[in-house]
Amino acid sequence: MMHSKTIFITGAGSGIGAATARYFSDRGWFVGLYDLNLESVEALSSTLGGNNCFAQLDVTAPDSVAAAFAHFAEHTDGRLDVMLNNAGLFQDKPFAESDPEFLRLMMRVNMEGVVNCAQAAYPFLKATPDSHLVNMGSGSSIYGIPNNAVYSSSKSFVQGLTEALRVEWHTDDITVNVVMPLYVATPMAVGVDLSHSKGSKMLAAEDVAAAVYEAGTTKGMYWLMPFKARLMFTFIRKMPSIWLSTFAKNYLAGKH
């Protein structure tokens, strides 16, 4: 019987996923490492010690998702304390200049992939007392970010899904919450220019991992970071709609 707590991480091979894997492993959790890039999770597994498992996962393919959860359950006797929906794609480019094929793939990974994994995780979460589904959202869902139009929209979907499932799954003793960082210094964000976004700077993946740990062990719904994101979240919800477009042009996109 599995006695340590367990976490299943999608997109575990790099960035926030890898940092989260190390954070939970350091605290004695059994960590399931799943990523489309098998070599990346195999390499990470070797650095964490023996209290983990790894396999390839394509979150857009239901058969791959089902196989990954079956693989994890074999190692944990079906125990799943935290499921982290972390796999995602990002692009910082004007909408009109974006490759339509990449935008479609981003939508599949960032939205369909989250749904696939949440549904597959549900029976294991339900069978584990005081379990958590933690979705990796983004501060860009607070208000659509110029040059991140589809990414922002996909993360708004994640936020809405979180809010709905939090209510639906409450009676199953499953806490559903969302971590919403602004820009994070990961390979996915290499080359991002923050000069257009006033006061923004990159967060460290390790800081986001710490927020995931809090989200996975407490009951709060929104985990916004840094303070700027929490301030924006509160401010925009109270702002008259007629002011929003001006705010976006001057504060989010900068004056051009």
C-alpha positions, 0 to 999 in steps of 0.5 A: 500500500502506498503510504506517501502522498502522490502527485501526477504532473503533466508537462513534467519534463521542463520548466514549471513541471520539472520545478514542481516535481523537484519541490514535491519530491524534496518533501517526500511525495511520490511523483509521477512524471509525464511529458510528450518528451520521454527523454526529458522525464527519464532524465529528471527521474534519475535526479529525484531518486527512486520515489517516482515513475515516468512515462510518455504522455500526449495530453491531446490523445485520450488513449495516451492519457488513459495509459498514463493514469493506469501506469501511475495507478500501478505504482501508487495503488490508485492513490492520487492526492494531487493532479497537476494539469501543467502541460501547455503551449505558449506563443508571444506573437501578434494574432494576425502573424501567427501560424494557424496550425500552431494556434490550433495545436495550442488550443488542443493542448491548453484546453482539450488536454486539460479536460482529458486529464481532469476526466481521467484523474477524477476516479482516482481523485474521488477515491483519495480523501482530501485530494486536489486538482490543480490547474495551471492557469495564467495571469493572462486570463485576468484580461486578454494580453495583446500578442498572447490572444489565443493563449490568454483565451485558453487560460480563461477556459482553464479558469472557468473550468476550475470554477465549475469543477470546484463546485461539482466536485466539492461533494467528492472531497476534491478541491479544485483550484488554479495557479495563475502566474504572469510570465515565468522564466522557462524555456517556453518563454525564451525571447519574450519581450516584456517592454510592452507590459509595464512593471512586468518581470519574469517569475522563477519556476521554483516560485510557481512550484511553491504556489502549486504546493500550497494550492495542492495542500490547502483550500484556496481557489485562486493562486495569483502571482506576483502581487501585480497579478493579484492587484490586477485581478481585483482591480479589473473585476471592479473597473467599469467596462468602458475603461477596460480597453483604455487600461489594456492599451496603456497598461498591458500593451504600452503606448505605441 
